[in-house]
Amino acid sequence: MPDMHFDRDGTVLTATRRDGEGPPLLLVPGVMADAATWQAVVDAIDLPNPVITLNRRGRAGSGPLGDRYSVRTEISDLHRVIDDLGGEVELFGWSYGGLIALETAAERGDVRSVVAYEPVSAPFAPHAVPLLREALGRGDLDRAVEIVNLDVSGFSPEYVADLRREPVWAVLRELAGPLARELAAINDFRVDAQRYRALDPVPVTLLLGEVNEGLAPYGTAFSVFADALPKAEVVRLAGEGHLAHATAPGVLGAQVAAAVRG
């Protein structure tokens, strides 16, 4: 799968591309994720379109977050990528990537559709930010991964202990570096529901893991977007939570394809 490169004011962003015909489907992963961790979903998306998966700042191959990093940094990056692709993309975002995708689409007139899987917004586990800063400040990536799973996602210590014995733990450690700054950026940003009126003509699908409905932090964050986008189609992923790209990539890929096909 070929790599793509985008230059954003001297900061390089990379992406993977699955070739195809028609408007590209652009995937924007969230925290502790990159193009490689979403490859199984890409493989399950039964569409003729090219599928491009972005490595946001802080991921291997892409540049650093930068000194003045914020959600606006990510929005500006995504604008540049869409511009370089010629506009008129089908846009998908997961978690933090969902927030970035929706905010960017609200500022454009050429996005064909948006699919957002459990986008997040403030307040989003703000108590975890100082814990992550302390752990990452001393270079303890293992502790940072623990904090995300225990204090943000709410998994049990037993689950985290089992996860630590799996090969995926090493992948998560490599993706943990930007965590504190990304969560701080989410908590510093305020969603303006009025801005989302610009998305009324755009087909928007909101995906919710069934087990997260109404529960903090993902379900409560999701409700912010559901309320701001009353015309959006809400699709619940049966038996899933926030990590369907890992636990049920085939199911998630099928839902993404269905949403894009309309």
C-alpha positions as CSV (number, residue, x, y, z in Angstrom):
1,M,0.0,0.0,0.0
2,P,1.7,3.2,-1.2
3,D,2.5,6.0,1.2
4,M,1.4,9.6,0.6
5,H,3.0,12.8,1.8
6,F,1.4,16.2,2.5
7,D,3.3,19.3,3.5
8,R,1.6,21.5,6.1
9,D,3.7,24.7,6.5
10,G,6.9,22.6,6.6
11,T,5.4,19.8,8.7
12,V,5.1,16.5,6.8
13,L,2.0,14.4,7.2
14,T,1.9,10.9,5.8
15,A,-0.9,8.6,4.9
16,T,-1.5,5.2,3.4
17,R,-3.6,4.8,0.2
18,R,-5.7,1.9,-1.1
19,D,-6.2,2.6,-4.7
20,G,-9.6,2.8,-6.3
21,E,-12.0,4.9,-8.4
22,G,-14.1,7.8,-7.5
23,P,-14.0,10.4,-4.6
24,P,-11.5,9.3,-1.9
25,L,-12.6,8.1,1.5
26,L,-10.3,9.8,4.0
27,L,-10.0,8.2,7.5
28,V,-8.8,10.3,10.5
29,P,-7.8,8.1,13.5
30,G,-7.9,9.3,17.1
31,V,-5.4,9.0,19.9
32,M,-3.2,6.0,20.2
33,A,-4.0,5.1,16.7
34,D,-2.4,5.5,13.2
35,A,-2.9,4.1,9.7
36,A,-1.4,0.7,10.6
37,T,-3.9,0.2,13.5
38,W,-6.8,0.9,11.1
39,Q,-5.6,-1.4,8.3
40,A,-8.0,-4.2,9.1
41,V,-11.0,-1.8,8.8
42,V,-9.7,-0.5,5.5
43,D,-9.5,-4.1,4.2
44,A,-13.1,-4.6,5.2
45,I,-14.5,-1.5,3.5
46,D,-16.2,-2.8,0.4
47,L,-16.2,0.3,-1.8
48,P,-14.6,1.1,-5.1
49,N,-13.3,4.4,-3.8
50,P,-9.7,5.0,-2.9
51,V,-9.2,4.8,0.9
52,I,-6.7,7.1,2.5
53,T,-5.8,6.8,6.1
54,L,-4.0,9.7,7.7
55,N,-1.1,9.6,10.1
56,R,-1.8,12.7,12.2
57,R,1.0,14.6,13.8
58,G,3.0,12.7,16.4
59,R,2.7,9.4,14.4
60,A,5.6,7.6,12.8
61,G,6.4,9.2,9.4
62,S,4.6,12.5,10.3
63,G,6.0,15.5,12.0
64,P,5.7,16.5,15.6
65,L,2.7,18.2,17.3
66,G,4.5,21.6,17.4
67,D,4.9,24.3,20.0
68,R,1.4,25.7,19.7
69,Y,-0.5,22.5,19.2
70,S,-4.3,22.6,19.6
71,V,-7.4,21.2,17.9
72,R,-7.1,24.1,15.5
73,T,-3.7,22.7,14.4
74,E,-5.4,19.4,13.5
75,I,-8.3,21.2,11.7
76,S,-5.8,23.2,9.6
77,D,-3.9,20.0,8.8
78,L,-7.0,18.3,7.6
79,H,-8.0,21.3,5.5
80,R,-4.6,21.1,3.8
81,V,-4.9,17.3,3.1
82,I,-8.4,17.7,1.7
83,D,-7.3,20.6,-0.5
84,D,-4.4,18.5,-1.8
85,L,-6.8,15.7,-2.6
86,G,-8.9,18.1,-4.6
87,G,-11.8,18.5,-2.2
88,E,-15.0,16.4,-2.4
89,V,-13.9,13.6,-0.1
90,E,-15.9,11.2,1.9
91,L,-14.7,11.8,5.5
92,F,-14.5,9.4,8.4
93,G,-13.2,10.1,11.9
94,W,-12.9,8.1,15.0
95,S,-12.8,9.5,18.6
96,Y,-10.6,12.6,18.5
97,G,-10.5,12.1,14.7
98,G,-14.2,12.4,14.7
99,L,-14.1,15.8,16.4
100,I,-11.5,16.9,13.9
101,A,-13.5,15.6,10.9
102,L,-16.7,17.3,11.9
103,E,-15.1,20.6,12.7
104,T,-13.3,20.6,9.4
105,A,-16.3,19.6,7.4
106,A,-18.4,22.4,9.0
107,E,-15.9,24.9,7.5
108,R,-16.0,23.6,4.0
109,G,-18.6,23.2,1.3
110,D,-17.1,20.3,-0.6
111,V,-17.2,17.4,1.8
112,R,-19.5,14.8,0.3
113,S,-20.4,13.0,3.6
114,V,-19.1,12.6,7.1
115,V,-19.0,9.4,9.3
116,A,-18.0,10.0,12.9
117,Y,-17.5,7.1,15.3
118,E,-17.8,8.3,18.9
119,P,-16.4,11.8,18.4
120,V,-15.1,13.2,21.7
121,S,-15.5,16.7,23.3
122,A,-14.8,18.6,26.5
123,P,-15.0,17.7,29.3
124,F,-13.1,14.5,28.4
125,A,-11.4,12.8,31.3
126,P,-9.6,16.0,32.3
127,H,-8.4,14.3,35.5
128,A,-6.2,12.1,33.4
129,V,-4.2,15.0,31.8
130,P,-1.9,15.7,34.8
131,L,-1.4,12.0,35.3
132,L,-0.3,11.5,31.7
133,R,2.0,14.6,31.9
134,E,3.7,13.2,34.9
135,A,4.1,9.7,33.4
136,L,5.3,10.9,30.0
137,G,7.5,13.5,31.7
138,R,9.6,10.7,33.2
139,G,9.4,8.6,30.0
140,D,7.1,6.0,31.4
141,L,5.1,4.9,28.4
142,D,3.8,1.8,30.1
143,R,2.2,3.9,32.8
144,A,0.7,6.2,30.1
145,V,-1.0,3.3,28.4
146,E,-2.3,2.1,31.8
147,I,-3.7,5.5,32.5
148,V,-5.6,5.7,29.2
149,N,-7.1,2.2,29.7
150,L,-7.9,2.6,33.5
151,D,-8.6,6.3,34.0
152,V,-10.0,7.3,30.6
153,S,-11.6,4.2,29.1
154,G,-12.6,2.7,32.5
155,F,-11.3,-0.9,31.8
156,S,-10.6,-3.1,34.8
157,P,-7.1,-3.8,36.2
158,E,-7.6,-7.4,35.1
159,Y,-8.3,-6.3,31.5
160,V,-5.2,-4.1,31.5
161,A,-3.0,-6.8,33.0
162,D,-4.1,-9.2,30.2
163,L,-3.6,-6.5,27.6
164,R,-0.1,-5.9,28.8
165,R,0.8,-9.5,27.9
166,E,-0.5,-9.1,24.3
167,P,1.6,-7.9,21.3
168,V,-0.6,-4.9,20.9
169,W,0.9,-3.4,24.1
170,A,4.1,-2.6,22.3
171,V,2.1,-0.8,19.6
172,L,0.2,1.2,22.1
173,R,3.5,2.3,23.8
174,E,4.8,3.6,20.5
175,L,1.6,5.7,20.1
176,A,1.5,7.0,23.7
177,G,3.9,10.0,23.3
178,P,1.3,12.7,22.3
179,L,-1.4,11.6,24.7
180,A,-1.2,14.3,27.3
181,R,-1.1,17.1,24.8
182,E,-3.9,15.6,22.7
183,L,-6.2,15.2,25.7
184,A,-5.4,18.7,26.9
185,A,-6.2,20.0,23.5
186,I,-9.6,18.3,23.5
187,N,-10.4,19.7,26.9
188,D,-9.3,23.2,25.8
189,F,-11.7,23.1,22.8
190,R,-15.4,23.9,23.0
191,V,-17.8,22.6,20.5
192,D,-20.1,25.3,19.1
193,A,-23.3,23.5,18.1
194,Q,-24.4,26.5,16.0
195,R,-21.4,26.0,13.7
196,Y,-22.7,22.5,12.9
197,R,-25.8,24.0,11.1
198,A,-23.4,24.3,8.1
199,L,-23.5,20.5,7.9
200,D,-27.3,20.3,7.4
201,P,-27.0,19.7,3.7
202,V,-24.3,17.0,4.2
203,P,-25.1,13.4,4.9
204,V,-23.7,12.7,8.4
205,T,-23.7,9.4,10.2
206,L,-22.8,9.1,13.9
207,L,-21.6,5.6,15.0
208,L,-22.1,4.7,18.7
209,G,-20.8,1.6,20.4
210,E,-23.9,0.2,22.0
211,V,-22.2,-0.6,25.4
212,N,-21.1,3.1,25.8
213,E,-24.6,4.7,25.4
214,G,-25.1,7.2,28.1
215,L,-21.9,6.4,29.9
216,A,-18.9,8.7,30.4
217,P,-16.6,9.5,28.8
218,Y,-17.5,8.2,25.3
219,G,-21.3,8.0,25.5
220,T,-21.7,11.4,27.2
221,A,-19.4,13.0,24.6
222,F,-21.3,11.4,21.8
223,S,-24.6,12.9,23.0
224,V,-23.1,16.4,22.5
225,F,-22.7,15.7,18.8
226,A,-26.0,13.9,18.5
227,D,-27.8,16.9,19.9
228,A,-25.9,19.3,17.7
229,L,-26.6,17.2,14.6
230,P,-30.3,16.3,14.8
231,K,-30.5,15.4,11.1
232,A,-27.6,12.9,11.4
233,E,-28.3,9.2,11.2
234,V,-27.3,7.5,14.4
235,V,-26.1,3.9,14.1
236,R,-25.5,1.7,17.1
237,L,-22.8,-1.0,16.9
238,A,-24.3,-4.0,18.7
239,G,-22.1,-5.3,21.5
240,E,-19.3,-2.9,20.8
241,G,-17.6,-0.1,22.7
242,H,-15.0,2.5,21.6
243,L,-12.6,0.0,20.0
244,A,-14.5,-1.7,17.2
245,H,-11.6,-1.1,14.8
246,A,-9.7,-3.6,17.0
247,T,-12.5,-5.9,18.2
248,A,-14.8,-6.0,15.1
249,P,-13.0,-4.4,12.1
250,G,-15.3,-6.3,9.6
251,V,-18.4,-5.0,11.3
252,L,-17.0,-1.4,11.4
253,G,-15.8,-1.5,7.8
254,A,-19.3,-2.7,6.6
255,Q,-20.9,0.2,8.5
256,V,-18.5,2.8,7.1
257,A,-19.2,1.4,3.6
258,A,-22.9,1.5,4.1
259,A,-22.8,5.1,5.3
260,V,-20.8,6.3,2.4
261,R,-23.0,4.5,-0.1
262,G,-26.0,6.1,1.6
